[in-house]
Amino acid sequence: MRNTRISAILYAILAAVFYAINIPCSKLLLNDVSPTFMAAFLYLGAGVGVGIMYLFRYGQEEKNQLLAKEDLPYTVAMVVLDIAAPILLMSGVRAGMAANASLLGNFEIVATTLVALLLFKEKVSWRLWIAAALVTCSSIMLSFSGAGSLRFSMGSVLVIGATLCWGIENNCTRSISGKSTYQIVIIKGLCSGAGAFVIALILGEDIPTLKSIVIVLALGYVAYGLSIFTYIRAQKTLGAAKTSAYYASAPFIGVLLSAVFLKEHLTSSFMTALVVMLAGTALIVYESLVYNHMHVHRHYITHTHDGNTHTHVIVHSHSHNHMLNENNHAHTHDIKELERYL
């Protein structure tokens, strides 16, 4: 159980690193590619890339791992939200600073956590509420255009709209994350990409050059395909809210890349928002690092049958998470019978 949890944490961090390169690179590519086509080819790159990976594992998954009819509502919602979110994000990135867009990406944590609480009944502690308030305050600071202005920056509003879509989508994906990761990412990539492609054609956007398409497809495979793949693997163990906590490092990596490679000037108001966002993110990560351990129990059952006395030893384990510094802590049990001796 401990090794499984460590692997899940590493998957979540990898998902953050892969996604962090998305916004700075997209900002550069948006000079040659329209926002909707950018969203389309990013997801198509994810679907095609992970599809090629799946060819090497075809037939190795159990039948019960494949998506079934009962998964259809979550799958459809996932695709629709994945069409809207990247279009909003790319439009916001083109309209504003890449560093701003990267940092605003952390609002996805708030959306994911609230949806996990309200619709999927995941437990949310007081630390997560405080962290959500800090992240929200920071997002509001980043959303105003100019000091002393009460006018919202349209770029920031579009990015927040994208994070809201992804917050809901994260929880829909969580509901089917026990199924084939490959199948989920392929459906996400190909269906969402195709949907965005059709919208781009309807809007009359110019089809990018072949060179630009290849570059965006490659970026999509890494920033979306591998990121989504490792994110879903993390969700299987950590859940939607806690996976987002580790994933929270992505915006800060994106900010650093934007400052270094795009030479964006970071204003004093941005730096203030950065500190507030860091405080909220640190609290979320602290909350997610709960003390996890496993108890092993032996139950001895003795009975007499046909004049003979038998003793059965049933060994099972359960792991649970202690919420730090809380007098009344909840337990999440994973009961598994390990062995039975007659």
C-alpha positions as CSV (number, residue, x, y, z in Angstrom):
1,M,0.0,0.0,0.0
2,R,2.8,2.4,0.9
3,N,4.6,1.7,-2.5
4,T,1.3,2.2,-4.3
5,R,0.8,5.6,-2.7
6,I,4.4,6.7,-3.4
7,S,3.9,5.7,-7.1
8,A,0.7,7.6,-7.2
9,I,2.4,10.8,-5.8
10,L,5.2,10.5,-8.4
11,Y,2.5,10.1,-11.2
12,A,0.8,13.3,-10.0
13,I,4.1,15.3,-9.9
14,L,5.0,14.0,-13.4
15,A,1.6,15.1,-14.6
16,A,2.3,18.6,-13.3
17,V,5.8,18.7,-15.0
18,F,4.4,17.5,-18.4
19,Y,1.6,20.0,-18.3
20,A,3.7,23.0,-17.2
21,I,5.3,23.3,-20.6
22,N,1.9,23.7,-22.2
23,I,1.2,27.4,-21.7
24,P,4.6,28.9,-22.4
25,C,5.0,26.8,-25.6
26,S,1.4,27.5,-26.7
27,K,2.0,31.2,-26.2
28,L,4.7,31.0,-28.8
29,L,2.8,28.8,-31.2
30,L,-0.3,31.0,-31.0
31,N,1.5,33.4,-33.2
32,D,1.0,31.0,-36.1
33,V,-2.0,28.8,-34.9
34,S,-5.5,30.0,-34.0
35,P,-6.8,29.2,-30.5
36,T,-9.4,26.6,-31.5
37,F,-7.1,24.8,-33.9
38,M,-4.5,24.8,-31.2
39,A,-6.9,23.2,-28.8
40,A,-7.8,20.6,-31.4
41,F,-4.3,19.5,-32.4
42,L,-3.2,19.5,-28.7
43,Y,-5.8,16.9,-27.9
44,L,-5.4,15.0,-31.1
45,G,-1.7,14.8,-30.4
46,A,-2.6,13.3,-27.0
47,G,-5.0,10.8,-28.4
48,V,-2.7,9.6,-31.3
49,G,0.4,9.5,-29.0
50,V,-1.2,7.4,-26.3
51,G,-3.0,5.3,-29.0
52,I,0.4,4.3,-30.3
53,M,1.5,3.5,-26.8
54,Y,-1.6,1.3,-26.4
55,L,-0.7,-0.8,-29.5
56,F,2.2,-2.3,-27.5
57,R,-0.3,-3.3,-24.7
58,Y,-3.3,-4.3,-26.8
59,G,-5.0,-7.4,-25.4
60,Q,-3.2,-7.2,-22.0
61,E,-6.0,-5.5,-20.1
62,E,-8.9,-7.4,-18.4
63,K,-12.4,-7.1,-19.9
64,N,-13.7,-5.4,-16.7
65,Q,-11.1,-2.6,-17.2
66,L,-12.7,-1.5,-20.5
67,L,-15.3,1.3,-20.4
68,A,-18.9,0.0,-20.3
69,K,-22.4,1.3,-21.0
70,E,-22.8,2.6,-17.4
71,D,-19.7,4.8,-17.9
72,L,-21.2,6.6,-20.9
73,P,-22.6,9.7,-19.0
74,Y,-19.2,10.4,-17.4
75,T,-17.4,9.8,-20.7
76,V,-19.7,12.1,-22.7
77,A,-19.4,14.9,-20.0
78,M,-15.6,14.4,-20.0
79,V,-15.4,14.9,-23.8
80,V,-17.7,17.9,-23.9
81,L,-15.8,19.7,-21.1
82,D,-12.5,18.8,-22.8
83,I,-13.6,20.5,-25.9
84,A,-14.6,23.7,-24.1
85,A,-11.7,24.0,-21.7
86,P,-8.7,24.1,-24.0
87,I,-10.5,26.5,-26.4
88,L,-11.1,28.9,-23.5
89,L,-7.5,28.4,-22.2
90,M,-5.9,29.1,-25.6
91,S,-8.1,32.2,-26.1
92,G,-7.1,33.4,-22.7
93,V,-3.4,32.8,-23.2
94,R,-3.4,34.7,-26.5
95,A,-5.2,37.6,-24.9
96,G,-3.0,37.9,-21.8
97,M,0.3,37.0,-20.2
98,A,1.4,33.4,-20.2
99,A,2.6,33.7,-16.6
100,N,-0.8,35.0,-15.5
101,A,-2.5,32.1,-17.3
102,S,-0.1,29.6,-15.7
103,L,-0.8,30.9,-12.2
104,L,-4.5,31.1,-12.7
105,G,-4.4,27.4,-13.6
106,N,-4.4,26.8,-9.9
107,F,-8.0,27.8,-9.7
108,E,-8.7,24.4,-11.1
109,I,-7.9,23.1,-7.6
110,V,-10.8,25.1,-6.1
111,A,-13.2,24.0,-8.8
112,T,-12.1,20.3,-8.5
113,T,-12.4,20.4,-4.7
114,L,-15.8,22.0,-4.6
115,V,-17.2,19.6,-7.2
116,A,-15.7,16.7,-5.4
117,L,-17.4,17.9,-2.2
118,L,-20.8,18.9,-3.6
119,L,-21.4,16.2,-6.2
120,F,-19.1,13.3,-5.4
121,K,-19.2,13.6,-1.5
122,E,-15.4,13.6,-1.0
123,K,-14.4,14.9,2.4
124,V,-13.0,18.4,2.5
125,S,-11.3,19.6,5.6
126,W,-11.0,23.1,7.0
127,R,-7.4,23.4,5.6
128,L,-8.7,22.8,2.1
129,W,-11.4,25.5,2.6
130,I,-8.7,28.0,3.8
131,A,-6.5,27.0,0.9
132,A,-9.3,27.4,-1.6
133,A,-10.0,30.9,-0.2
134,L,-6.4,31.9,-0.7
135,V,-6.2,30.5,-4.2
136,T,-9.5,32.3,-5.0
137,C,-8.2,35.7,-3.7
138,S,-5.0,35.3,-5.7
139,S,-7.0,34.5,-8.8
140,I,-9.1,37.6,-8.3
141,M,-5.9,39.7,-8.0
142,L,-4.6,38.3,-11.2
143,S,-7.9,38.9,-13.0
144,F,-7.9,42.7,-12.7
145,S,-6.3,44.5,-15.6
146,G,-4.1,47.2,-14.1
147,A,-3.6,48.8,-10.7
148,G,-6.6,50.6,-9.4
149,S,-8.8,49.2,-12.2
150,L,-12.1,47.5,-11.5
151,R,-12.2,46.1,-15.0
152,F,-11.6,42.4,-15.4
153,S,-9.0,41.2,-17.8
154,M,-10.8,39.1,-20.5
155,G,-7.8,36.8,-20.8
156,S,-7.9,36.0,-17.1
157,V,-11.7,35.4,-17.2
158,L,-11.3,33.0,-20.1
159,V,-8.6,31.1,-18.3
160,I,-10.8,30.8,-15.1
161,G,-13.6,29.5,-17.3
162,A,-11.2,26.8,-18.6
163,T,-10.3,25.8,-15.0
164,L,-13.9,25.6,-14.1
165,C,-14.5,23.2,-17.0
166,W,-11.5,21.1,-16.0
167,G,-12.5,21.1,-12.4
168,I,-15.8,19.4,-13.3
169,E,-14.1,17.2,-15.8
170,N,-11.5,16.0,-13.3
171,N,-14.3,14.6,-11.1
172,C,-16.1,13.0,-14.1
173,T,-12.8,11.3,-15.0
174,R,-12.3,10.3,-11.4
175,S,-15.5,8.3,-11.6
176,I,-14.1,6.1,-14.4
177,S,-10.4,6.2,-13.5
178,G,-10.6,2.6,-12.4
179,K,-11.0,1.6,-16.0
180,S,-8.4,1.5,-18.8
181,T,-6.2,4.6,-18.6
182,Y,-5.2,4.1,-22.2
183,Q,-8.8,4.0,-23.3
184,I,-9.8,7.1,-21.3
185,V,-6.9,9.2,-22.7
186,I,-7.5,8.0,-26.3
187,I,-11.2,8.9,-26.1
188,K,-10.4,12.2,-24.5
189,G,-7.8,13.1,-27.1
190,L,-9.5,11.9,-30.3
191,C,-13.1,12.9,-29.5
192,S,-12.3,16.2,-27.8
193,G,-9.7,17.1,-30.5
194,A,-12.2,16.2,-33.3
195,G,-14.9,18.3,-31.7
196,A,-12.6,21.3,-31.4
197,F,-11.4,20.8,-35.0
198,V,-15.0,20.9,-36.3
199,I,-15.7,24.1,-34.2
200,A,-12.5,25.7,-35.7
201,L,-13.8,25.0,-39.2
202,I,-17.2,26.4,-38.4
203,L,-15.6,29.5,-37.0
204,G,-13.6,29.9,-40.3
205,E,-10.2,29.9,-38.6
206,D,-7.2,29.4,-40.9
207,I,-5.8,25.9,-41.1
208,P,-2.2,26.0,-39.8
209,T,0.8,24.9,-41.8
210,L,1.9,21.3,-41.7
211,K,5.0,22.2,-39.7
212,S,3.0,24.0,-37.1
213,I,0.5,21.0,-36.9
214,V,3.4,18.6,-36.3
215,I,4.8,20.7,-33.5
216,V,1.4,21.2,-31.8
217,L,0.7,17.4,-32.1
218,A,4.0,16.7,-30.4
219,L,3.3,19.3,-27.7
220,G,-0.1,17.8,-27.2
221,Y,1.3,14.3,-26.7
222,V,3.6,15.4,-23.9
223,A,1.6,18.3,-22.3
224,Y,-1.8,16.6,-22.6
225,G,-1.3,12.9,-23.4
226,L,1.4,12.0,-20.9
227,S,0.1,14.5,-18.4
228,I,-3.5,13.1,-18.5
229,F,-2.2,9.5,-18.5
230,T,-0.1,10.0,-15.3
231,Y,-2.8,12.2,-13.7
232,I,-5.4,9.4,-14.1
233,R,-3.0,6.8,-12.7
234,A,-2.5,9.1,-9.7
235,Q,-6.3,9.5,-9.2
236,K,-6.8,5.8,-8.9
237,T,-5.0,5.9,-5.5
238,L,-5.2,9.5,-4.3
239,G,-8.6,10.7,-5.4
240,A,-9.5,13.8,-7.4
241,A,-8.9,16.5,-4.7
242,K,-5.5,15.2,-3.5
243,T,-4.2,14.5,-7.0
244,S,-5.0,18.2,-7.8
245,A,-3.0,19.2,-4.7
246,Y,0.2,17.7,-6.1
247,Y,-0.7,18.8,-9.6
248,A,-0.7,22.4,-8.2
249,S,3.0,22.7,-8.8
250,A,2.4,22.9,-12.6
251,P,1.4,26.6,-12.6
252,F,4.5,27.7,-10.7
253,I,6.7,25.7,-13.1
254,G,4.8,27.4,-16.0
255,V,5.4,30.9,-14.4
256,L,9.2,30.2,-14.2
257,L,9.3,29.0,-17.8
258,S,7.3,32.1,-19.0
259,A,9.7,34.4,-17.2
260,V,12.8,32.7,-18.5
261,F,11.8,31.9,-22.1
262,L,9.2,34.6,-22.9
263,K,10.9,37.3,-21.0
264,E,7.6,38.4,-19.4
265,H,7.8,41.3,-16.9
266,L,6.3,40.2,-13.6
267,T,4.6,43.2,-11.9
268,S,4.4,43.9,-8.2
269,S,0.7,42.9,-8.1
270,F,1.6,39.6,-9.8
271,M,4.3,38.9,-7.2
272,T,1.8,39.6,-4.4
273,A,-0.7,37.2,-6.0
274,L,2.1,34.7,-6.4
275,V,2.8,34.8,-2.7
276,V,-0.9,34.3,-1.8
277,M,-1.2,31.5,-4.3
278,L,1.9,29.8,-2.9
279,A,0.5,30.0,0.6
280,G,-2.8,28.4,-0.5
281,T,-1.0,25.7,-2.5
282,A,1.4,24.9,0.3
283,L,-1.6,24.4,2.6
284,I,-3.3,22.1,0.1
285,V,-0.1,20.0,-0.3
286,Y,0.3,19.8,3.4
287,E,-3.3,18.6,3.7
288,S,-2.7,15.9,1.2
289,L,0.4,14.6,2.9
290,V,-1.5,12.6,5.5
291,Y,0.0,9.9,7.6
292,N,-0.7,6.7,5.9
293,H,-0.1,3.3,7.4
294,M,-1.3,-0.2,7.4
295,H,-2.6,-2.4,10.2
296,V,-2.4,-6.2,9.9
297,H,-4.9,-8.1,12.0
298,R,-5.1,-11.8,12.8
299,H,-8.4,-13.2,13.9
300,Y,-8.5,-16.6,15.6
301,I,-11.7,-18.6,15.2
302,T,-12.0,-21.9,17.1
303,H,-14.8,-24.3,16.7
304,T,-15.6,-28.0,17.1
305,H,-16.8,-30.1,14.2
306,D,-17.2,-33.9,14.1
307,G,-15.5,-34.2,17.5
308,N,-12.4,-32.3,16.3
309,T,-11.4,-28.8,17.3
310,H,-10.4,-26.6,14.4
311,T,-8.7,-23.2,14.7
312,H,-8.9,-20.8,11.7
313,V,-6.5,-17.9,11.4
314,I,-7.8,-15.1,9.2
315,V,-5.3,-12.4,8.4
316,H,-6.3,-9.2,6.8
317,S,-4.9,-5.7,6.5
318,H,-6.4,-2.2,6.2
319,S,-4.8,1.1,5.6
320,H,-6.1,4.4,6.8
321,N,-5.1,8.0,6.6
322,H,-4.8,10.1,9.7
323,M,-5.6,13.7,9.2
324,L,-2.8,15.5,11.0
325,N,-3.6,17.4,14.2
326,E,-7.2,16.6,14.2
327,N,-8.8,15.0,17.3
328,N,-11.5,13.3,15.3
329,H,-10.0,11.9,12.2
330,A,-11.8,9.9,9.5
331,H,-10.4,6.6,8.2
332,T,-10.4,5.5,4.7
333,H,-10.3,1.7,4.8
334,D,-9.0,-0.6,2.2
335,I,-9.8,-4.1,3.6
336,K,-8.1,-7.0,2.0
337,E,-7.9,-10.5,3.2
338,L,-4.4,-11.7,2.7
339,E,-4.4,-15.3,3.7
340,R,-6.4,-18.0,5.6
341,Y,-4.8,-21.0,7.3
342,L,-6.8,-24.0,8.4
